[in-house]
Amino acid sequence: MIEYLGRSGPPEAMNCPALICDTCREQVVDRGNVIWGTTAGTPGPRRSTPLYVAHKGRCDLAFDKWFAQAYPAADGWIQLWEEAETFMRQLAHNLTHAFADDPGGEYHQHILEGSRPPQEKP
């Protein structure tokens, strides 16, 4: 998830936004994925999950197992992901480019459904 973490020390105490792995609860630096699910393409309203974050490798594998149980394919869920660096570039772009100003795109309504993954013990 994207979370604020308190930090103390030079140059000053502050709250720092960071990507925190939903599997191991450590900060994701460089090699991570932003993960979500959707029911796009199935009958009924489009649903999506919250955004999750996982380190590539062991954390991704553990997260995939949890996701398959929390959001079963039998219920129409598919898992999607984007490398964290690419996701952050897209997010920064969307901060200054309104969807409403894009005449070539159609943005679909969706229902957000959430579940929190279990934490892996260190």
C-alpha positions as CSV (number, residue, x, y, z in Angstrom):
1,M,0.0,0.0,0.0
2,I,1.0,3.6,-0.2
3,E,1.4,4.7,3.4
4,Y,2.9,7.6,5.4
5,L,5.7,6.6,7.7
6,G,7.0,8.8,10.5
7,R,10.7,9.6,10.3
8,S,12.9,11.3,12.8
9,G,16.4,12.6,12.4
10,P,18.2,15.0,10.1
11,P,17.3,17.2,8.4
12,E,14.0,17.2,10.3
13,A,11.2,14.9,11.6
14,M,8.6,14.3,9.0
15,N,6.0,12.0,7.6
16,C,7.2,10.3,4.4
17,P,5.0,8.6,1.8
18,A,6.3,5.2,0.7
19,L,5.3,2.0,-1.0
20,I,5.0,-0.7,1.7
21,C,4.9,-4.3,0.8
22,D,1.6,-5.9,1.7
23,T,3.3,-9.2,2.3
24,C,6.4,-8.4,4.4
25,R,5.5,-4.8,5.5
26,E,8.9,-3.5,4.5
27,Q,9.5,-0.5,2.2
28,V,9.6,-1.3,-1.5
29,V,12.6,0.3,-3.2
30,D,13.3,-0.3,-6.9
31,R,12.0,-3.8,-7.5
32,G,8.3,-3.9,-6.7
33,N,4.9,-4.3,-8.3
34,V,1.6,-2.5,-7.8
35,I,-1.1,-5.1,-8.0
36,W,-4.9,-4.9,-8.2
37,G,-7.8,-7.0,-9.5
38,T,-10.8,-6.4,-11.6
39,T,-13.9,-8.1,-12.9
40,A,-13.9,-6.3,-16.2
41,G,-15.4,-8.5,-18.9
42,T,-17.8,-10.3,-16.6
43,P,-21.5,-9.6,-16.4
44,G,-22.7,-7.0,-13.9
45,P,-21.0,-3.9,-12.6
46,R,-17.2,-3.6,-13.0
47,R,-15.5,-4.2,-9.6
48,S,-11.9,-3.6,-8.6
49,T,-9.8,-4.2,-5.6
50,P,-7.7,-1.7,-3.7
51,L,-4.1,-1.3,-4.9
52,Y,-1.6,-3.6,-3.2
53,V,2.2,-3.5,-3.3
54,A,4.7,-6.4,-3.2
55,H,8.4,-6.9,-3.7
56,K,9.3,-8.9,-6.8
57,G,10.1,-12.5,-6.0
58,R,9.2,-14.3,-2.7
59,C,6.7,-11.5,-1.7
60,D,5.0,-11.6,-5.1
61,L,4.6,-15.3,-4.9
62,A,3.0,-15.2,-1.4
63,F,0.8,-12.4,-2.5
64,D,-0.4,-14.3,-5.6
65,K,-1.6,-17.2,-3.4
66,W,-3.4,-14.8,-1.0
67,F,-5.1,-13.0,-4.0
68,A,-6.3,-16.2,-5.6
69,Q,-8.1,-17.0,-2.3
70,A,-9.4,-13.5,-1.5
71,Y,-10.6,-12.8,-5.1
72,P,-11.3,-16.1,-6.8
73,A,-11.2,-16.5,-10.6
74,A,-14.5,-18.4,-10.3
75,D,-16.1,-15.1,-9.2
76,G,-14.7,-13.4,-12.3
77,W,-11.6,-11.8,-10.7
78,I,-8.4,-11.3,-12.7
79,Q,-5.2,-10.0,-11.2
80,L,-3.3,-7.2,-12.9
81,W,0.0,-5.6,-12.0
82,E,2.3,-2.8,-13.0
83,E,6.0,-2.3,-12.1
84,A,6.1,0.3,-9.3
85,E,8.2,2.8,-11.2
86,T,5.8,2.8,-14.2
87,F,2.8,3.1,-11.9
88,M,4.4,6.2,-10.2
89,R,5.0,7.8,-13.5
90,Q,1.4,7.3,-14.5
91,L,0.2,8.6,-11.2
92,A,2.3,11.7,-11.5
93,H,1.0,12.3,-15.0
94,N,-2.7,11.9,-13.9
95,L,-2.1,14.5,-11.2
96,T,-1.9,17.2,-13.8
97,H,-4.1,15.7,-16.6
98,A,-7.8,15.4,-15.8
99,F,-9.6,12.4,-17.2
100,A,-12.5,14.7,-18.1
101,D,-10.1,16.6,-20.5
102,D,-9.4,13.5,-22.5
103,P,-11.8,13.5,-25.5
104,G,-10.4,10.2,-26.8
105,G,-11.0,8.1,-23.7
106,E,-14.0,6.6,-22.0
107,Y,-13.6,6.0,-18.2
108,H,-15.8,3.2,-16.8
109,Q,-17.6,3.3,-13.4
110,H,-16.5,0.6,-11.0
111,I,-17.2,-0.6,-7.5
112,L,-14.2,-0.9,-5.1
113,E,-14.2,-4.1,-3.0
114,G,-11.5,-4.5,-0.4
115,S,-9.8,-7.2,1.5
116,R,-6.5,-7.0,3.5
117,P,-3.9,-9.6,2.9
118,P,-2.4,-11.5,5.8
119,Q,1.0,-10.4,6.9
120,E,3.9,-12.8,6.5
121,K,5.9,-13.3,9.7
122,P,9.6,-12.3,9.3
